[in-house]
Amino acid sequence: MRFAWRTGQAGKMEFMDTAVPHGCPLIQKQNHLMKPPMNSPRNSRKPTGAGRLIRYAVVGLGHIAQTAVLPAFANARRNSRVTALVSDDSTKLRELAREYGVQNVFGYDEYEACLRCGEVDAVYIALPNHLHCEFAVRAANAGVHVLCEKPLALDEEECQEIIRACAENSVRLMTAYRLHFERANLEAVELIQSGKIGEPRIFQSLFTMQIKPGNIRLKKSTGGGTLYDIGTYCINAARYLFREEPTEVFAFESRNGDSSRFSQVDEMTSALMRFQDGKLASFTTSFGAADTADFQVVGTKGVLRVINAYEHSESMTLETTIDGRTRQRSYRRRDQFGPELVYFSDCIHARRDPEPSGIEGLLDVHIIRSMQESIKSGAPVELRDLRRHRRPGLRQVIYRQALPRSRQVHVEAPSR
């Protein structure tokens, strides 16, 4: 399977799969993974001592790994277990291994040894964005399944490289969209699909925070900036709420006088996406404003709003206003990472392609890159005729109770 890009009319980049007839977009070709050949590295890797538990290496021990991923294994013990840690910080490795009872620890320069130690079936990649592609491809080439934080990679070519490596090595690939298993967001999907607010016409969202000076999200070289870090939530939400793909995007970015903090990346970005039948989605992301994480969908008969829609450590509220009557439903804080682990491990056992897949991650990266192109040119950018056949719904809801605050080593929260 070989993937490529080509330049279409008006300089547009189009998804291409060079293994199929000219003009067939990559998105329409399903990623059916076959049973691995007998000489595949996957066949020599069988869980030992843990029955059918899928054994994970957590790669990268930054804030999200320590506050959310590692604690979540307690809620995924039915089919998942952390058996290895990978970091360049020896103190993190020593203390977190003791905290979680992990016997296998590796530096980044020992990653290959980790992958081939016989104690790892899958990796959870929680590294800076610019390292996702390298570490995902190396895992796939070693026959190890890949659960990768978003964004999947920094550009379309890197995303395709990951997808190709996983397909060629017959391993599962999932982009870590935790909200694809979260009840408030999926009930919002269900309400819109029911027609209770009429035909959805407008999506609006704000996702803002105050990022601390020196945080990695403020470094261009590591894939920082608001679109890669938090814009992907707004883009993905618009897509799963409208159940469609955008056809055109326009964006521009802005900076305030804080030149030291925002010398390499945007302070904030506003973007507009056009969908079929004239639907519009707009959002603003910021690293220099007070905390917000809300979206609303305006239909022809009513309005739906989710407060704290993208948060993983806060409660959420789903609000609908129909015929002048407003109703609210609250959702207590819950673990959103345990469900990801449970679902991915189930997919590995069942040899089933996950939703959200690598293609889901590729689509959002393509949209982000098109927005970046729009920012540079000052003009709208048309997108390829993108198509998705699988989208999240209530059938994917997995509930796990909130976990107590975890111990943290050599890490601090990215925002004030």
DOFIMI-660444 format. One record per residue (C-alpha): residue in one letter; x, y, z. Coordinates in steps of 0.001 Angstrom, whole numbers. Layout:
REM residues N
<atom "A", <X, Y, Z>> ...
This chain:
REM residues 416
<atom "M", <0, 0, 0>> <atom "R", <1541, 3306, -1114>> <atom "F", <94, 6710, -337>> <atom "A", <978, 10012, -1974>> <atom "W", <-190, 13566, -2484>> <atom "R", <-594, 15376, -5757>> <atom "T", <-1284, 18976, -6618>> <atom "G", <-4750, 19430, -8067>> <atom "Q", <-6432, 22366, -9726>> <atom "A", <-5582, 25804, -8360>> <atom "G", <-2663, 24313, -6468>> <atom "K", <-4857, 22328, -4072>> <atom "M", <-3381, 19269, -2399>> <atom "E", <-5396, 16116, -2987>> <atom "F", <-5396, 12787, -1170>> <atom "M", <-4088, 10082, -3466>> <atom "D", <-3517, 6367, -3121>> <atom "T", <-1078, 5396, -5826>> <atom "A", <-2093, 1748, -5548>> <atom "V", <-5550, 2516, -6969>> <atom "P", <-6715, 4308, -10121>> <atom "H", <-5663, 7933, -10640>> <atom "G", <-7886, 10400, -8787>> <atom "C", <-9133, 8053, -6068>> <atom "P", <-8762, 9859, -2707>> <atom "L", <-6935, 8137, 118>> <atom "I", <-9856, 8692, 2441>> <atom "Q", <-12121, 6423, 426>> <atom "K", <-9742, 3470, 588>> <atom "Q", <-10358, 1440, 3733>> <atom "N", <-7402, 367, 5783>> <atom "H", <-8177, -3378, 6040>> <atom "L", <-5355, -5002, 7976>> <atom "M", <-4655, -8615, 7172>> <atom "K", <-3505, -11391, 9456>> <atom "P", <280, -10994, 9838>> <atom "P", <2560, -13440, 8032>> <atom "M", <4312, -16095, 10085>> <atom "N", <7584, -14162, 9988>> <atom "S", <5950, -10955, 11202>> <atom "P", <7411, -9557, 14457>> <atom "R", <3838, -9448, 15785>> <atom "N", <3633, -13265, 15835>> <atom "S", <6564, -13577, 18200>> <atom "R", <5003, -11179, 20697>> <atom "K", <2496, -12881, 23007>> <atom "P", <1405, -11534, 26404>> <atom "T", <3216, -13398, 29181>> <atom "G", <1996, -13687, 32759>> <atom "A", <-912, -11341, 32157>> <atom "G", <-3286, -13597, 30242>> <atom "R", <-5115, -11515, 27671>> <atom "L", <-4009, -8166, 29060>> <atom "I", <-2543, -5877, 26416>> <atom "R", <815, -4658, 27709>> <atom "Y", <1592, -986, 27104>> <atom "A", <4709, 1131, 27074>> <atom "V", <3923, 4760, 27865>> <atom "V", <6333, 6799, 25756>> <atom "G", <6917, 10273, 27149>> <atom "L", <6262, 11145, 30795>> <atom "G", <5127, 14744, 30573>> <atom "H", <2089, 16348, 32171>> <atom "I", <-666, 14472, 30305>> <atom "A", <1052, 11108, 30803>> <atom "Q", <1455, 11620, 34538>> <atom "T", <-1886, 13260, 35328>> <atom "A", <-4114, 11215, 33016>> <atom "V", <-2594, 8304, 31076>> <atom "L", <-724, 6426, 33786>> <atom "P", <-3512, 6699, 36407>> <atom "A", <-6039, 5526, 33789>> <atom "F", <-4603, 2007, 33743>> <atom "A", <-6365, 1472, 37075>> <atom "N", <-9650, 1916, 35190>> <atom "A", <-8551, -295, 32284>> <atom "R", <-7377, -3306, 34257>> <atom "R", <-9911, -5524, 32505>> <atom "N", <-7735, -5731, 29406>> <atom "S", <-4784, -3344, 29754>> <atom "R", <-1632, -3016, 31808>> <atom "V", <1351, -664, 31768>> <atom "T", <4567, -2694, 31622>> <atom "A", <7170, -200, 30391>> <atom "L", <8040, 3488, 30632>> <atom "V", <10144, 5525, 28191>> <atom "S", <11656, 8909, 29047>> <atom "D", <14920, 10852, 28982>> <atom "D", <14476, 11792, 32662>> <atom "S", <15976, 9153, 34958>> <atom "T", <14213, 10546, 38026>> <atom "K", <10820, 10243, 36345>> <atom "L", <11624, 6694, 35295>> <atom "R", <12748, 5634, 38747>> <atom "E", <9964, 7235, 40780>> <atom "L", <7077, 6543, 38406>> <atom "A", <8173, 2944, 37922>> <atom "R", <7990, 2545, 41698>> <atom "E", <4622, 4335, 41853>> <atom "Y", <2978, 2131, 39196>> <atom "G", <4870, -1103, 39725>> <atom "V", <6596, -1047, 36332>> <atom "Q", <9746, -3124, 35970>> <atom "N", <10842, -2114, 32455>> <atom "V", <12225, 1409, 32004>> <atom "F", <14055, 2825, 29005>> <atom "G", <15615, 6057, 27805>> <atom "Y", <14697, 7416, 24394>> <atom "D", <17969, 6041, 23044>> <atom "E", <16813, 2596, 24230>> <atom "Y", <13440, 2746, 22509>> <atom "E", <14261, -78, 20125>> <atom "A", <15162, -2308, 23067>> <atom "C", <11824, -1431, 24676>> <atom "L", <9900, -2384, 21546>> <atom "R", <11670, -5726, 21234>> <atom "C", <11893, -6687, 24903>> <atom "G", <8960, -9094, 24648>> <atom "E", <6968, -7252, 27342>> <atom "V", <5239, -4657, 25151>> <atom "D", <2237, -5184, 22846>> <atom "A", <1275, -1538, 22326>> <atom "V", <2613, 1959, 22878>> <atom "Y", <802, 5050, 24108>> <atom "I", <2742, 7922, 22525>> <atom "A", <2518, 11051, 24682>> <atom "L", <5544, 12839, 23253>> <atom "P", <5882, 16369, 21856>> <atom "N", <4109, 16652, 18501>> <atom "H", <7240, 16653, 16334>> <atom "L", <8240, 13194, 17638>> <atom "H", <4937, 11402, 16973>> <atom "C", <5825, 10182, 13489>> <atom "E", <9253, 8785, 14293>> <atom "F", <8187, 6907, 17410>> <atom "A", <4945, 5617, 15882>> <atom "V", <6669, 4285, 12759>> <atom "R", <9404, 2607, 14791>> <atom "A", <6785, 912, 16948>> <atom "A", <4844, -313, 13916>> <atom "N", <8006, -1653, 12293>> <atom "A", <8643, -3660, 15465>> <atom "G", <5130, -5145, 15295>> <atom "V", <3780, -3044, 18183>> <atom "H", <311, -1471, 18093>> <atom "V", <131, 2340, 18199>> <atom "L", <-2138, 4610, 20263>> <atom "C", <-905, 8132, 19525>> <atom "E", <-1879, 11451, 21035>> <atom "K", <-3245, 14110, 18724>> <atom "P", <-2265, 15668, 16470>> <atom "L", <-1244, 12415, 14802>> <atom "A", <1714, 14225, 13197>> <atom "L", <2770, 17638, 11909>> <atom "D", <1797, 17239, 8253>> <atom "E", <-60, 14964, 5882>> <atom "E", <3045, 13158, 4684>> <atom "E", <4011, 12158, 8229>> <atom "C", <455, 10966, 8902>> <atom "Q", <569, 8820, 5791>> <atom "E", <3929, 7416, 6838>> <atom "I", <2429, 6286, 10150>> <atom "I", <-681, 4828, 8487>> <atom "R", <1415, 2989, 5921>> <atom "A", <3827, 1546, 8511>> <atom "C", <949, 248, 10642>> <atom "A", <-818, -1281, 7632>> <atom "E", <2322, -2949, 6279>> <atom "N", <3129, -4442, 9690>> <atom "S", <-467, -5489, 10443>> <atom "V", <-746, -3499, 13675>> <atom "R", <-3642, -1347, 14891>> <atom "L", <-3429, 2434, 14857>> <atom "M", <-5650, 4768, 16858>> <atom "T", <-5511, 8544, 17217>> <atom "A", <-6246, 9408, 20846>> <atom "Y", <-9507, 11335, 20500>> <atom "R", <-10816, 10780, 24025>> <atom "L", <-14068, 12657, 23360>> <atom "H", <-15133, 9899, 20958>> <atom "F", <-15968, 7908, 24113>> <atom "E", <-17311, 10743, 26309>> <atom "R", <-21043, 10856, 27047>> <atom "A", <-21752, 14616, 26978>> <atom "N", <-20226, 15050, 23531>> <atom "L", <-21864, 11927, 22137>> <atom "E", <-25268, 12837, 23564>> <atom "A", <-24847, 16178, 21792>> <atom "V", <-24311, 14204, 18582>> <atom "E", <-27456, 12182, 19283>> <atom "L", <-29584, 15257, 20015>> <atom "I", <-28526, 16924, 16774>> <atom "Q", <-29164, 13739, 14803>> <atom "S", <-32628, 13433, 16360>> <atom "G", <-33672, 16700, 14725>> <atom "K", <-34760, 18311, 17991>> <atom "I", <-32903, 21546, 17203>> <atom "G", <-33878, 21317, 13550>> <atom "E", <-31261, 21330, 10828>> <atom "P", <-27840, 22266, 12277>> <atom "R", <-26537, 25396, 10567>> <atom "I", <-23872, 26999, 12756>> <atom "F", <-21077, 25678, 14970>> <atom "Q", <-19201, 28111, 17207>> <atom "S", <-16476, 27346, 19740>> <atom "L", <-13963, 28973, 22054>> <atom "F", <-11012, 27053, 23475>> <atom "T", <-8657, 29330, 25384>> <atom "M", <-6158, 29240, 28231>> <atom "Q", <-3121, 31038, 29624>> <atom "I", <-26, 29003, 28726>> <atom "K", <2967, 29554, 30984>> <atom "P", <6111, 31112, 29495>> <atom "G", <8669, 28516, 28399>> <atom "N", <6117, 25725, 27899>> <atom "I", <6780, 23428, 24944>> <atom "R", <3476, 24481, 23358>> <atom "L", <5103, 27852, 22646>> <atom "K", <7954, 26365, 20591>> <atom "K", <7517, 26209, 16834>> <atom "S", <10192, 23532, 16353>> <atom "T", <8289, 21000, 18484>> <atom "G", <4945, 21529, 16771>> <atom "G", <3599, 24166, 19111>> <atom "G", <860, 26693, 18470>> <atom "T", <-2853, 26796, 19201>> <atom "L", <-4088, 24938, 16117>> <atom "Y", <-2020, 21804, 16714>> <atom "D", <-2567, 21768, 20473>> <atom "I", <-6210, 22760, 20988>> <atom "G", <-7591, 23721, 17580>> <atom "T", <-7802, 20046, 16697>> <atom "Y", <-10560, 19649, 19342>> <atom "C", <-12709, 22340, 17710>> <atom "I", <-12119, 20984, 14208>> <atom "N", <-12894, 17432, 15237>> <atom "A", <-16007, 18478, 17168>> <atom "A", <-17435, 20363, 14187>> <atom "R", <-16866, 17295, 12017>> <atom "Y", <-18492, 14780, 14362>> <atom "L", <-21400, 17085, 15208>> <atom "F", <-22190, 17969, 11570>> <atom "R", <-21342, 14394, 10465>> <atom "E", <-19633, 15928, 7452>> <atom "E", <-16271, 17104, 6191>> <atom "P", <-15508, 20769, 5467>> <atom "T", <-15052, 21898, 1880>> <atom "E", <-13221, 25185, 2452>> <atom "V", <-11355, 26951, 5279>> <atom "F", <-10169, 30463, 6105>> <atom "A", <-8070, 31495, 9095>> <atom "F", <-5983, 34277, 10537>> <atom "E", <-3843, 34578, 13639>> <atom "S", <-3102, 37373, 16094>> <atom "R", <-566, 38342, 18745>> <atom "N", <-682, 40866, 21555>> <atom "G", <2244, 42796, 22991>> <atom "D", <3644, 39763, 24840>> <atom "S", <6441, 39291, 22307>> <atom "S", <8579, 37145, 24614>> <atom "R", <5887, 34517, 25143>> <atom "F", <4554, 34457, 21588>> <atom "S", <7728, 35014, 19591>> <atom "Q", <7488, 31632, 17839>> <atom "V", <3781, 30746, 17739>> <atom "D", <424, 32477, 17542>> <atom "E", <-1229, 33897, 20608>> <atom "M", <-4601, 33117, 19098>> <atom "T", <-6146, 31949, 15847>> <atom "S", <-9667, 32310, 14483>> <atom "A", <-10860, 29995, 11741>> <atom "L", <-13929, 29478, 9589>> <atom "M", <-14938, 26195, 7920>> <atom "R", <-17571, 25871, 5211>> <atom "F", <-19520, 22594, 5053>> <atom "Q", <-22077, 21228, 2625>> <atom "D", <-25414, 23033, 2225>> <atom "G", <-23810, 26241, 3495>> <atom "K", <-23213, 25126, 7080>> <atom "L", <-20538, 27212, 8796>> <atom "A", <-18241, 26390, 11711>> <atom "S", <-16087, 28987, 13418>> <atom "F", <-13755, 28843, 16381>> <atom "T", <-11082, 30800, 18210>> <atom "T", <-8183, 29233, 20088>> <atom "S", <-5864, 31160, 22362>> <atom "F", <-2864, 30652, 24635>> <atom "G", <-3272, 34126, 26121>> <atom "A", <-6837, 34321, 27448>> <atom "A", <-8886, 33066, 30388>> <atom "D", <-10018, 29435, 30404>> <atom "T", <-12905, 28489, 28123>> <atom "A", <-13673, 25169, 26394>> <atom "D", <-17232, 25449, 25065>> <atom "F", <-19103, 24899, 21820>> <atom "Q", <-22613, 25554, 20600>> <atom "V", <-24589, 24386, 17588>> <atom "V", <-27411, 26569, 16283>> <atom "G", <-30136, 24802, 14370>> <atom "T", <-33262, 25966, 12593>> <atom "K", <-35404, 25195, 15682>> <atom "G", <-33085, 25467, 18647>> <atom "V", <-29626, 25784, 20143>> <atom "L", <-27377, 23208, 21786>> <atom "R", <-24423, 24157, 23970>> <atom "V", <-21809, 22107, 25821>> <atom "I", <-19849, 23865, 28577>> <atom "N", <-16341, 22553, 29296>> <atom "A", <-16807, 20326, 26246>> <atom "Y", <-13093, 19641, 25753>> <atom "E", <-11969, 19376, 29373>> <atom "H", <-10838, 16113, 30934>> <atom "S", <-10570, 17264, 34535>> <atom "E", <-13799, 19250, 34896>> <atom "S", <-17521, 18525, 34956>> <atom "M", <-19541, 19279, 31806>> <atom "T", <-22970, 20739, 31116>> <atom "L", <-25168, 20039, 28083>> <atom "E", <-27747, 22754, 27502>> <atom "T", <-30532, 22909, 24916>> <atom "T", <-32891, 25767, 24164>> <atom "I", <-35894, 24794, 22036>> <atom "D", <-39045, 26904, 21597>> <atom "G", <-37805, 29261, 24307>> <atom "R", <-37413, 26499, 26885>> <atom "T", <-33949, 25770, 28242>> <atom "R", <-32922, 22432, 29725>> <atom "Q", <-29617, 21460, 31264>> <atom "R", <-27939, 18188, 32110>> <atom "S", <-24745, 17970, 34143>> <atom "Y", <-22031, 15336, 33846>> <atom "R", <-19678, 14758, 36726>> <atom "R", <-15946, 14694, 36123>> <atom "R", <-14859, 11263, 34921>> <atom "D", <-11802, 9466, 33604>> <atom "Q", <-11583, 9975, 29836>> <atom "F", <-8323, 8076, 29268>> <atom "G", <-9249, 4700, 30726>> <atom "P", <-11991, 4314, 28075>> <atom "E", <-9420, 4919, 25318>> <atom "L", <-7225, 2131, 26665>> <atom "V", <-10130, -281, 27119>> <atom "Y", <-11437, 388, 23611>> <atom "F", <-8045, 131, 21886>> <atom "S", <-7178, -3101, 23685>> <atom "D", <-10528, -4536, 22645>> <atom "C", <-9755, -3584, 19036>> <atom "I", <-6392, -5358, 19256>> <atom "H", <-8013, -8518, 20605>> <atom "A", <-10766, -8447, 17980>> <atom "R", <-8418, -7472, 15132>> <atom "R", <-10791, -4581, 14498>> <atom "D", <-9773, -1200, 13098>> <atom "P", <-10402, 1509, 15718>> <atom "E", <-12609, 4546, 15368>> <atom "P", <-10930, 7049, 15675>> <atom "S", <-8395, 5724, 13174>> <atom "G", <-5214, 7065, 11661>> <atom "I", <-7325, 8454, 8814>> <atom "E", <-9292, 10494, 11362>> <atom "G", <-6026, 11995, 12571>> <atom "L", <-4872, 12638, 8997>> <atom "L", <-8062, 14529, 8138>> <atom "D", <-7656, 16955, 11037>> <atom "V", <-3987, 17531, 10213>> <atom "H", <-4917, 18239, 6578>> <atom "I", <-7471, 20808, 7765>> <atom "I", <-4939, 22410, 10130>> <atom "R", <-2319, 22609, 7366>> <atom "S", <-4891, 24193, 5054>> <atom "M", <-5682, 26773, 7743>> <atom "Q", <-1977, 27524, 8073>> <atom "E", <-1842, 28008, 4302>> <atom "S", <-4799, 30391, 4539>> <atom "I", <-3059, 32384, 7271>> <atom "K", <-6, 32820, 5041>> <atom "S", <-1914, 33678, 1872>> <atom "G", <-4736, 35684, 3400>> <atom "A", <-7199, 33766, 1234>> <atom "P", <-9629, 30869, 1669>> <atom "V", <-8320, 27395, 873>> <atom "E", <-10507, 24744, -730>> <atom "L", <-10198, 21181, 571>> <atom "R", <-10235, 17903, -1254>> <atom "D", <-13586, 16104, -1396>> <atom "L", <-12952, 14327, 1906>> <atom "R", <-15135, 11444, 3027>> <atom "R", <-15497, 9495, 6271>> <atom "H", <-17690, 6424, 6666>> <atom "R", <-17272, 5915, 10431>> <atom "R", <-18064, 8525, 13056>> <atom "P", <-18465, 8384, 16843>> <atom "G", <-21897, 7838, 18392>> <atom "L", <-23507, 6774, 21654>> <atom "R", <-22547, 3143, 20999>> <atom "Q", <-18961, 4138, 21804>> <atom "V", <-19629, 5638, 25249>> <atom "I", <-17430, 4015, 27896>> <atom "Y", <-17761, 5245, 31471>> <atom "R", <-14961, 5119, 34028>> <atom "Q", <-15117, 6986, 37327>> <atom "A", <-12806, 9887, 38067>> <atom "L", <-9489, 9014, 39667>> <atom "P", <-7798, 10778, 42576>> <atom "R", <-5016, 13225, 41857>> <atom "S", <-1827, 11388, 40958>> <atom "R", <1716, 11980, 42102>> <atom "Q", <3734, 14108, 39673>> <atom "V", <7489, 14070, 39121>> <atom "H", <9468, 16870, 37434>> <atom "V", <6407, 18244, 35662>> <atom "E", <4024, 21156, 36011>> <atom "A", <708, 22115, 34452>> <atom "P", <1108, 23934, 31115>> <atom "S", <-1441, 26643, 31905>> <atom "R", <-1737, 29177, 34706>> 
